[in-house]
Amino acid sequence: MSHILIVLAVVAFLFRKPLGRIFARQFPNRAKRQQVLAIVIAGFLIVIAIRLLALFW
């Protein structure tokens, strides 16, 4: 599972320009786009934190 998250993060970083254009087309409102992006990033961080917590439990 964590390998999939790492691969997704690398792919998102490499293709951030086309992904940004897709997000801009999907969410023309800048505030809404930033809110969606923040939710996605927060989701990744929560999953990573839970995995680290389970690792050291």
C-alpha positions as CSV (number, residue, x, y, z in Angstrom):
1,M,0.0,0.0,0.0
2,S,2.7,2.5,0.9
3,H,4.6,1.7,-2.3
4,I,1.4,2.7,-4.3
5,L,1.3,6.0,-2.4
6,I,4.9,6.7,-3.2
7,V,4.5,5.9,-6.9
8,L,1.4,8.1,-7.0
9,A,3.2,11.0,-5.4
10,V,6.1,10.7,-7.8
11,V,3.8,10.5,-10.8
12,A,1.8,13.6,-9.6
13,F,5.1,15.5,-9.1
14,L,6.3,14.6,-12.6
15,F,3.0,15.4,-14.3
16,R,2.1,18.5,-12.2
17,K,1.7,20.8,-15.2
18,P,-0.9,18.7,-17.1
19,L,-2.6,17.8,-13.8
20,G,-2.8,21.5,-13.0
21,R,-4.5,22.2,-16.4
22,I,-7.0,19.4,-15.7
23,F,-7.7,20.8,-12.3
24,A,-8.1,24.3,-13.7
25,R,-10.6,23.1,-16.2
26,Q,-12.5,21.0,-13.7
27,F,-12.5,23.8,-11.0
28,P,-12.3,27.2,-12.6
29,N,-12.7,28.9,-9.2
30,R,-9.2,29.2,-7.7
31,A,-10.3,28.9,-4.1
32,K,-12.3,25.7,-4.8
33,R,-9.3,24.2,-6.6
34,Q,-7.0,25.0,-3.7
35,Q,-9.6,23.4,-1.3
36,V,-9.7,20.2,-3.3
37,L,-5.9,20.1,-3.5
38,A,-5.7,20.6,0.3
39,I,-8.1,17.8,0.9
40,V,-6.1,15.4,-1.3
41,I,-2.8,16.4,0.4
42,A,-4.4,16.0,3.9
43,G,-5.7,12.6,2.9
44,F,-2.2,11.5,1.9
45,L,-0.8,12.8,5.2
46,I,-3.4,11.1,7.3
47,V,-2.8,7.8,5.6
48,I,1.0,8.1,6.1
49,A,0.5,9.1,9.8
50,I,-1.8,6.2,10.4
51,R,0.7,3.8,8.8
52,L,3.6,5.2,10.9
53,L,1.5,4.9,14.0
54,A,0.7,1.3,13.2
55,L,4.3,0.6,12.5
56,F,5.5,1.8,15.9
57,W,2.5,0.5,17.9
